[in-house]
Amino acid sequence: MIQRLAFLPTAVILLTLALAGVGLILHPGQGGALVSYFDAWFLQILKFSVLQATLSAVGSVLLAVPFALILATRPFRQQWLIQGLMNLFFIMPVLTVVLGVVAVFNDWFRVFSLTGIVVAHLYLNVPYAIRLFWERLSQYSQTHAQVAVTLNMTAWQRFRVLKLPILIDAFRPIFVLIFLMCFSSFTVVLTLSGGPANTNLEVAVFQSLKLDFDPKGAAFYAFFHGLIAFLILFFLGRRDQFGIEFNRLTERQHATATDTQWLAIAVLLFVLSLPLFGLTVDALSAPFAGSSRFGQALTTSLLLALGSGVLATVLALCRSLSKQQGRFTRFLDFGLLVLPMMVITTGLLLLTLKLHIAFKMTFFLIIWLNALMAMPLIITPLQSRIQLYHRRYQPLAESLGMPARTRLGLIYLPAVLPLLPWAMVLSMVLSIGDLGVAALLGSAQFVTLPILIYQAMGSYQLVLASQLTLILLVICAVLLLAAEWIGGRLRYA
């Protein structure tokens, strides 16, 4: 029974990919001849997709390494909080960063351009890159560090012998990971492109379906996007190098941060808080104008988030019951993070259009796809707890002849119960801030908070967009705080 439950996420992912592939092949559109899509426009889109992803990835890595080196100098008491903040920027609604960048930097440079896109990507990815490099640098042996001190090695020698090999080993997978996420960026490019010249493959898919009504063109762009991302994915390596986890099991450090570490933390907090500060100032600069569809958008977003949170938590819980995760399973789970979800969404939408059930499936498809995107991010902590309890109590359970259902209820469920509110709320936050899937699958009557924000931006109501985004950010903060409170009560109950 346990192994069947553990296989459920694999079956769901494979079914999703298969249905999306069928939809791309059997698209309902006629369009032009296939060779007609290999034109100058396609080359321009491909060139811009690679250019903005490369600039964003290079900038993220170069900015992250110095901060990671400083923060990894030695463990300190407050590092769990700083690491948590780095992770929070990764899951923060993208529109929050976009509107913040517009509010802060609009007078400094032309935000609606390639520059604005790269800056927004830096805000989203530099904290995550710092977190990854920091984690890798913290893994080198303390024994080696003590030997280096005994040998009177200089700071440069310790860096060259101990840390530089770790940075070189981590550089390629982290660079490719961020490149893929920026290559598949939708919300940032859609909102900050400033014109047709700054269009990537994700936005081209959206425009083909929503503006040009050309399903064949959408399938063409989606196929090449998926193919390129799939080929690049092979350069990434193991999935578990890139886990995002609020680790509550790690012992708190008792050392205080050095002066250099405090300086790095202060600079990080100041720079990262600028968009949030600018967003808040813009939002409070005028009375809340509101929108006639605000209530509908808020209700729809919360219902979608709740459904996605429940489904993602169930799937992650099933996956965490697996005793061993093979290479194929890790590839499937991690692939959902970096493979362009717009490609999968396009395939499923084209399939539902072919079957004439598109409008009936909107809610279900958004919940389904958002849950699949959130699931990989919450597997690691759940699996760590279950494996710990498995090693601790499995011999006793076998000696008592305890059936699988009883083990689930008496051993594994109590192990993960304090983490379930966090897992569900994290999935909800990722879902409630999604624009791409909802915008592609939704109809004119379908509206969520991110869609309402995008419509306000499109009509140059930037203050209203900032106000709605601030409401979205407050909702996410309340959800996360509630999850921490409930998790704490369950942990000490």
C-alpha positions as CSV (number, residue, x, y, z in Angstrom):
1,M,0.0,0.0,0.0
2,I,2.7,2.4,1.0
3,Q,4.7,1.8,-2.3
4,R,1.5,2.3,-4.3
5,L,0.9,5.7,-2.7
6,A,4.6,6.6,-3.3
7,F,4.2,5.8,-7.0
8,L,1.1,8.1,-7.3
9,P,3.0,11.4,-8.0
10,T,5.0,9.6,-10.7
11,A,1.8,8.4,-12.4
12,V,0.3,11.9,-12.2
13,I,3.4,13.6,-13.7
14,L,3.7,11.0,-16.5
15,L,0.0,11.3,-17.3
16,T,0.3,15.1,-17.4
17,L,3.2,15.1,-19.7
18,A,1.5,12.5,-21.9
19,L,-1.7,14.5,-22.2
20,A,0.2,17.7,-22.9
21,G,2.2,15.9,-25.6
22,V,-1.0,14.6,-27.2
23,G,-2.5,18.1,-27.1
24,L,0.6,19.6,-28.8
25,I,0.4,17.0,-31.6
26,L,-3.4,17.0,-32.1
27,H,-3.8,20.8,-31.8
28,P,-7.1,22.1,-33.3
29,G,-5.6,24.9,-35.3
30,Q,-4.9,25.0,-39.0
31,G,-2.3,27.8,-39.2
32,G,0.2,28.1,-42.0
33,A,2.8,25.7,-43.3
34,L,5.2,24.6,-40.7
35,V,8.2,26.0,-42.5
36,S,6.6,29.5,-42.4
37,Y,7.1,29.6,-38.7
38,F,10.9,29.4,-39.1
39,D,11.1,33.1,-39.9
40,A,12.9,36.2,-38.7
41,W,10.4,36.7,-35.9
42,F,11.1,33.2,-34.5
43,L,14.9,33.9,-34.6
44,Q,14.3,37.2,-32.8
45,I,12.3,35.5,-30.1
46,L,14.9,32.8,-29.7
47,K,17.7,35.3,-29.6
48,F,16.0,37.4,-27.0
49,S,15.1,34.4,-24.8
50,V,18.7,33.3,-24.7
51,L,20.1,36.8,-24.3
52,Q,17.9,37.8,-21.3
53,A,18.3,34.4,-19.6
54,T,22.1,34.6,-20.0
55,L,22.4,38.1,-18.7
56,S,20.1,37.3,-15.7
57,A,21.9,34.1,-14.9
58,V,25.4,35.6,-15.2
59,G,24.4,38.6,-13.1
60,S,22.7,36.4,-10.4
61,V,25.8,34.2,-10.0
62,L,28.3,37.0,-10.0
63,L,26.4,38.9,-7.3
64,A,25.6,35.9,-5.2
65,V,29.1,34.5,-4.9
66,P,30.6,37.3,-2.7
67,F,27.7,37.3,-0.4
68,A,27.7,33.5,-0.1
69,L,31.4,33.5,0.7
70,I,31.0,36.1,3.5
71,L,27.9,34.4,5.0
72,A,29.5,31.0,4.9
73,T,32.7,32.2,6.7
74,R,31.3,30.7,9.9
75,P,27.9,29.5,11.3
76,F,26.1,32.1,13.3
77,R,23.1,32.3,15.5
78,Q,20.8,34.2,13.1
79,Q,21.6,32.3,9.9
80,W,18.4,30.2,9.9
81,L,16.4,33.5,9.7
82,I,18.6,34.9,6.9
83,Q,18.3,31.6,5.0
84,G,14.6,31.7,5.4
85,L,14.4,35.2,4.0
86,M,16.5,34.1,1.0
87,N,13.9,31.3,0.4
88,L,11.0,33.7,0.8
89,F,12.2,35.8,-2.1
90,F,12.1,32.7,-4.3
91,I,8.5,32.0,-3.5
92,M,7.3,35.6,-3.3
93,P,4.6,36.5,-5.9
94,V,6.5,37.6,-9.0
95,L,4.2,40.6,-9.5
96,T,5.3,41.9,-6.1
97,V,8.8,42.2,-7.4
98,V,7.8,43.5,-10.8
99,L,5.7,46.4,-9.3
100,G,8.4,47.1,-6.8
101,V,11.0,47.4,-9.5
102,V,8.7,49.7,-11.4
103,A,8.1,51.9,-8.3
104,V,11.7,52.2,-7.3
105,F,13.7,52.3,-10.6
106,N,11.2,53.9,-13.1
107,D,13.0,57.3,-12.7
108,W,16.5,55.7,-12.9
109,F,16.3,53.9,-16.2
110,R,13.7,52.6,-18.7
111,V,12.1,49.8,-16.7
112,F,9.9,48.5,-19.5
113,S,12.9,47.1,-21.4
114,L,15.5,44.4,-21.4
115,T,17.2,46.2,-18.5
116,G,14.0,46.1,-16.4
117,I,13.6,42.4,-17.1
118,V,17.1,41.6,-16.0
119,V,16.8,43.7,-12.8
120,A,13.6,41.9,-11.9
121,H,15.2,38.6,-12.5
122,L,18.1,39.6,-10.3
123,Y,15.8,40.4,-7.4
124,L,14.1,37.0,-7.8
125,N,17.2,34.9,-8.3
126,V,20.1,36.4,-6.5
127,P,18.7,35.5,-3.0
128,Y,18.1,31.9,-4.2
129,A,21.6,31.7,-5.7
130,I,23.1,33.0,-2.5
131,R,21.2,30.3,-0.6
132,L,22.5,27.6,-2.9
133,F,26.1,28.7,-2.9
134,W,25.9,29.3,0.9
135,E,24.6,25.8,1.4
136,R,27.4,24.2,-0.7
137,L,30.2,26.3,0.9
138,S,28.9,25.2,4.4
139,Q,29.4,21.6,3.5
140,Y,33.2,21.6,3.3
141,S,34.9,19.7,6.2
142,Q,35.5,21.7,9.4
143,T,38.5,19.3,9.9
144,H,40.0,20.7,6.7
145,A,39.5,24.2,7.9
146,Q,41.2,23.4,11.2
147,V,44.1,21.8,9.4
148,A,44.4,25.0,7.2
149,V,44.7,27.1,10.4
150,T,47.3,24.7,11.8
151,L,49.3,25.0,8.7
152,N,49.1,28.8,8.9
153,M,47.5,29.1,5.4
154,T,46.7,32.6,4.3
155,A,43.1,33.6,3.5
156,W,43.9,33.4,-0.2
157,Q,45.3,29.9,0.2
158,R,42.3,28.7,2.2
159,F,40.0,30.2,-0.5
160,R,42.0,28.6,-3.3
161,V,42.4,25.1,-1.7
162,L,39.1,24.7,0.2
163,K,36.4,27.0,-1.3
164,L,37.3,27.6,-4.9
165,P,36.8,23.9,-5.9
166,I,33.4,24.0,-4.3
167,L,32.4,27.2,-6.1
168,I,33.6,25.7,-9.4
169,D,31.7,22.5,-8.8
170,A,28.5,24.4,-7.9
171,F,28.8,27.1,-10.6
172,R,27.6,25.1,-13.6
173,P,24.4,23.6,-12.1
174,I,23.4,26.8,-10.4
175,F,24.0,28.9,-13.5
176,V,22.1,26.4,-15.7
177,L,19.2,26.3,-13.1
178,I,18.8,30.1,-13.0
179,F,19.2,30.3,-16.8
180,L,16.4,27.8,-17.3
181,M,14.1,29.6,-14.9
182,C,14.8,32.9,-16.7
183,F,14.5,31.3,-20.1
184,S,11.0,30.1,-19.0
185,S,10.1,33.4,-17.4
186,F,6.6,34.6,-18.3
187,T,5.3,37.1,-15.9
188,V,8.4,39.3,-15.8
189,V,8.8,39.4,-19.6
190,L,5.1,39.9,-20.2
191,T,4.8,42.8,-17.9
192,L,8.2,44.5,-18.5
193,S,8.8,43.8,-22.1
194,G,7.9,47.3,-23.3
195,G,7.2,46.1,-26.8
196,P,7.3,43.2,-29.4
197,A,11.2,43.4,-29.6
198,N,11.4,42.0,-26.0
199,T,9.4,38.8,-26.4
200,N,10.5,35.3,-25.4
201,L,9.1,31.9,-26.2
202,E,6.8,31.8,-23.2
203,V,5.1,35.1,-24.2
204,A,5.1,34.1,-27.8
205,V,3.0,31.0,-26.9
206,F,0.6,33.2,-24.9
207,Q,0.3,35.7,-27.8
208,S,-0.3,33.0,-30.3
209,L,-3.2,31.5,-28.3
210,K,-4.8,34.6,-26.8
211,L,-4.1,37.3,-29.3
212,D,-3.5,35.7,-32.7
213,F,-5.8,32.7,-32.2
214,D,-3.2,30.4,-33.8
215,P,-3.0,27.1,-31.9
216,K,-0.6,25.7,-34.5
217,G,1.9,28.6,-33.8
218,A,1.5,28.1,-30.1
219,A,2.2,24.4,-30.4
220,F,5.3,25.2,-32.6
221,Y,6.7,27.7,-30.1
222,A,5.9,25.5,-27.1
223,F,7.5,22.5,-28.7
224,F,10.8,24.3,-29.4
225,H,10.7,25.8,-25.9
226,G,10.2,22.5,-24.3
227,L,12.9,20.8,-26.5
228,I,15.5,23.4,-25.7
229,A,14.7,23.3,-21.9
230,F,14.7,19.5,-21.9
231,L,18.1,19.4,-23.5
232,I,19.6,21.9,-21.2
233,L,18.2,20.1,-18.2
234,F,20.7,17.3,-18.7
235,F,23.4,19.6,-17.7
236,L,22.0,20.1,-14.2
237,G,22.9,17.0,-12.3
238,R,21.2,15.8,-9.1
239,R,18.0,17.4,-8.0
240,D,18.8,17.3,-4.3
241,Q,21.5,20.0,-4.8
242,F,18.8,22.5,-5.2
243,G,16.3,21.8,-2.4
244,I,14.5,24.8,-0.8
245,E,13.8,24.0,2.8
246,F,13.0,25.8,6.0
247,N,15.0,23.3,8.1
248,R,13.6,23.2,11.6
249,L,15.7,20.3,12.6
250,T,19.1,22.0,12.4
251,E,20.5,22.9,15.7
252,R,20.7,26.7,16.3
253,Q,24.3,28.1,16.2
254,H,25.5,29.9,19.3
255,A,28.2,32.1,17.7
256,T,27.4,35.6,16.7
257,A,28.0,36.9,13.2
258,T,31.2,38.7,12.4
259,D,31.3,42.4,11.5
260,T,31.7,41.5,7.9
261,Q,28.8,39.1,8.0
262,W,26.6,41.8,9.6
263,L,27.6,44.3,6.9
264,A,26.7,41.8,4.2
265,I,23.4,41.1,5.9
266,A,22.6,44.8,6.2
267,V,23.4,45.4,2.5
268,L,21.3,42.5,1.4
269,L,18.3,43.5,3.6
270,F,18.5,47.1,2.3
271,V,18.7,46.2,-1.3
272,L,16.1,43.5,-1.2
273,S,13.6,45.7,0.7
274,L,13.8,48.5,-1.8
275,P,11.1,47.0,-4.1
276,L,8.8,46.3,-1.2
277,F,9.3,49.8,0.2
278,G,8.6,51.4,-3.2
279,L,5.6,49.2,-3.7
280,T,4.2,50.2,-0.3
281,V,4.8,53.9,-0.9
282,D,3.1,53.8,-4.3
283,A,0.1,51.8,-2.8
284,L,-0.4,54.3,0.0
285,S,0.0,57.4,-2.2
286,A,-3.8,57.5,-2.9
287,P,-7.0,56.1,-1.5
288,F,-7.9,52.6,-2.6
289,A,-9.8,53.0,-5.8
290,G,-11.0,49.4,-5.8
291,S,-12.4,47.4,-8.7
292,S,-15.8,46.0,-9.4
293,R,-14.2,42.6,-9.9
294,F,-12.0,42.6,-6.8
295,G,-14.3,40.4,-4.7
296,Q,-14.6,37.8,-7.5
297,A,-10.8,37.9,-8.1
298,L,-10.0,37.5,-4.4
299,T,-12.5,34.6,-4.0
300,T,-11.2,32.8,-7.1
301,S,-7.6,33.2,-6.1
302,L,-8.2,31.8,-2.6
303,L,-10.2,28.9,-3.9
304,L,-7.5,28.0,-6.5
305,A,-4.8,28.4,-3.9
306,L,-6.6,26.1,-1.4
307,G,-7.2,23.4,-4.0
308,S,-3.6,23.6,-5.2
309,G,-2.3,23.5,-1.6
310,V,-4.2,20.4,-0.7
311,L,-3.3,18.6,-3.9
312,A,0.4,19.5,-3.7
313,T,0.6,18.4,-0.1
314,V,-1.1,15.1,-0.8
315,L,1.3,14.4,-3.7
316,A,4.4,15.5,-1.8
317,L,3.3,13.3,1.2
318,C,2.8,10.3,-1.1
319,R,6.3,10.9,-2.7
320,S,7.9,11.2,0.7
321,L,6.7,7.7,1.6
322,S,9.1,6.3,-1.0
323,K,12.0,4.5,0.7
324,Q,14.4,5.3,-2.2
325,Q,14.2,7.8,-5.0
326,G,15.8,6.7,-8.2
327,R,17.4,9.0,-10.8
328,F,14.3,8.9,-12.9
329,T,12.1,10.0,-10.0
330,R,14.4,12.8,-9.1
331,F,14.5,13.9,-12.7
332,L,10.7,14.0,-12.9
333,D,10.3,15.9,-9.6
334,F,13.0,18.5,-10.3
335,G,12.1,18.8,-14.0
336,L,8.8,20.4,-13.0
337,L,10.7,23.3,-11.5
338,V,12.7,24.2,-14.6
339,L,10.8,22.8,-17.6
340,P,8.6,25.6,-18.9
341,M,5.1,25.1,-17.4
342,M,3.7,27.1,-20.2
343,V,4.5,24.3,-22.6
344,I,2.6,21.8,-20.5
345,T,-0.2,24.2,-20.0
346,T,-0.4,24.9,-23.7
347,G,-0.6,21.2,-24.5
348,L,-3.4,20.6,-22.0
349,L,-5.3,23.6,-23.2
350,L,-5.0,22.5,-26.8
351,L,-6.2,19.1,-25.8
352,T,-9.3,20.5,-24.0
353,L,-10.0,22.8,-27.0
354,K,-9.9,19.7,-29.2
355,L,-12.3,17.9,-26.9
356,H,-14.5,21.1,-26.6
357,I,-14.2,21.1,-22.7
358,A,-11.8,23.9,-22.2
359,F,-14.0,26.3,-20.2
360,K,-15.3,23.4,-18.0
361,M,-11.8,22.4,-17.1
362,T,-10.3,25.8,-16.3
363,F,-10.5,25.5,-12.5
364,F,-9.3,21.9,-12.4
365,L,-6.3,22.5,-14.7
366,I,-5.1,25.5,-12.8
367,I,-5.2,23.6,-9.5
368,W,-3.6,20.6,-11.1
369,L,-0.7,22.5,-12.7
370,N,0.0,24.8,-9.8
371,A,0.1,21.8,-7.5
372,L,2.6,20.1,-9.7
373,M,4.8,23.2,-9.7
374,A,4.7,23.4,-5.9
375,M,5.2,19.7,-5.1
376,P,9.0,19.5,-5.6
377,L,9.6,22.4,-3.2
378,I,7.9,20.7,-0.2
379,I,9.0,17.1,-0.7
380,T,12.5,17.4,1.0
381,P,11.4,18.3,4.5
382,L,8.5,15.8,4.5
383,Q,10.8,13.0,3.3
384,S,13.5,13.8,5.8
385,R,11.0,13.5,8.7
386,I,9.5,10.3,7.4
387,Q,12.9,8.7,6.8
388,L,14.0,9.6,10.3
389,Y,10.9,8.0,11.8
390,H,11.2,5.0,9.5
391,R,14.7,4.3,10.7
392,R,13.6,4.8,14.3
393,Y,10.4,2.8,14.5
394,Q,10.4,0.4,11.5
395,P,12.1,-2.5,13.4
396,L,9.5,-2.2,16.2
397,A,6.6,-2.0,13.7
398,E,7.8,-5.2,11.9
399,S,8.3,-7.1,15.1
400,L,4.7,-6.2,16.1
401,G,3.4,-7.2,12.6
402,M,1.9,-3.7,12.2
403,P,0.0,-3.4,8.9
404,A,0.8,-0.5,6.4
405,R,-2.3,1.4,7.2
406,T,-1.6,1.4,10.9
407,R,2.0,2.5,10.3
408,L,0.7,5.4,8.3
409,G,-1.6,6.6,11.1
410,L,0.7,5.9,14.1
411,I,4.2,6.5,12.8
412,Y,4.4,8.6,9.6
413,L,1.4,11.0,10.0
414,P,2.6,12.2,13.5
415,A,6.1,12.6,12.0
416,V,5.0,15.1,9.4
417,L,2.0,16.7,11.1
418,P,3.8,19.8,12.3
419,L,5.1,20.4,8.7
420,L,1.8,19.9,6.9
421,P,0.6,23.5,7.5
422,W,3.9,24.9,6.2
423,A,3.8,22.6,3.1
424,M,0.2,23.5,2.3
425,V,0.6,27.2,2.8
426,L,3.8,27.4,0.8
427,S,2.0,25.7,-2.1
428,M,-0.9,28.1,-1.6
429,V,1.4,31.1,-1.8
430,L,3.0,29.8,-5.0
431,S,-0.5,29.3,-6.5
432,I,-2.1,32.6,-5.4
433,G,0.7,34.6,-7.0
434,D,0.6,32.7,-10.4
435,L,-0.2,34.7,-13.5
436,G,1.0,32.5,-16.4
437,V,-1.2,29.4,-16.0
438,A,-4.3,31.4,-15.0
439,A,-3.9,33.9,-17.8
440,L,-3.5,31.2,-20.5
441,L,-6.3,29.0,-19.3
442,G,-8.7,31.6,-18.2
443,S,-11.5,33.2,-20.3
444,A,-12.6,36.8,-20.4
445,Q,-15.0,36.2,-17.5
446,F,-12.3,34.4,-15.4
447,V,-10.3,36.7,-13.1
448,T,-7.8,36.2,-10.3
449,L,-5.8,38.8,-8.3
450,P,-2.7,38.5,-10.5
451,I,-4.9,38.9,-13.6
452,L,-6.6,41.9,-12.1
453,I,-3.2,43.4,-11.3
454,Y,-1.9,42.8,-14.9
455,Q,-5.1,44.4,-16.3
456,A,-4.5,47.4,-14.1
457,M,-0.9,47.7,-15.4
458,G,-2.1,47.3,-18.9
459,S,-4.5,50.3,-18.5
460,Y,-1.7,52.4,-16.8
461,Q,-3.3,52.3,-13.4
462,L,0.0,51.7,-11.6
463,V,-1.2,52.9,-8.3
464,L,-4.2,50.5,-8.3
465,A,-1.9,47.7,-9.4
466,S,0.4,48.5,-6.5
467,Q,-2.5,48.5,-4.1
468,L,-3.8,45.2,-5.3
469,T,-0.2,43.8,-5.2
470,L,0.2,45.0,-1.6
471,I,-3.1,43.2,-0.7
472,L,-1.7,40.0,-2.4
473,L,1.5,40.3,-0.4
474,V,-0.3,40.8,2.9
475,I,-2.5,37.8,2.2
476,C,0.7,35.7,1.6
477,A,2.3,37.0,4.7
478,V,-0.8,36.2,6.8
479,L,-0.9,32.7,5.4
480,L,2.7,32.1,6.2
481,L,2.4,33.4,9.7
482,A,-0.7,31.3,10.3
483,A,1.2,28.2,9.1
484,E,4.0,28.9,11.5
485,W,1.6,29.4,14.4
486,I,-0.4,26.2,13.6
487,G,2.8,24.2,13.0
488,G,4.2,25.4,16.3
489,R,1.1,24.4,18.2
490,L,1.2,20.9,16.5
491,R,4.9,20.5,17.2
492,Y,4.6,21.1,20.9
493,A,1.1,19.6,21.4
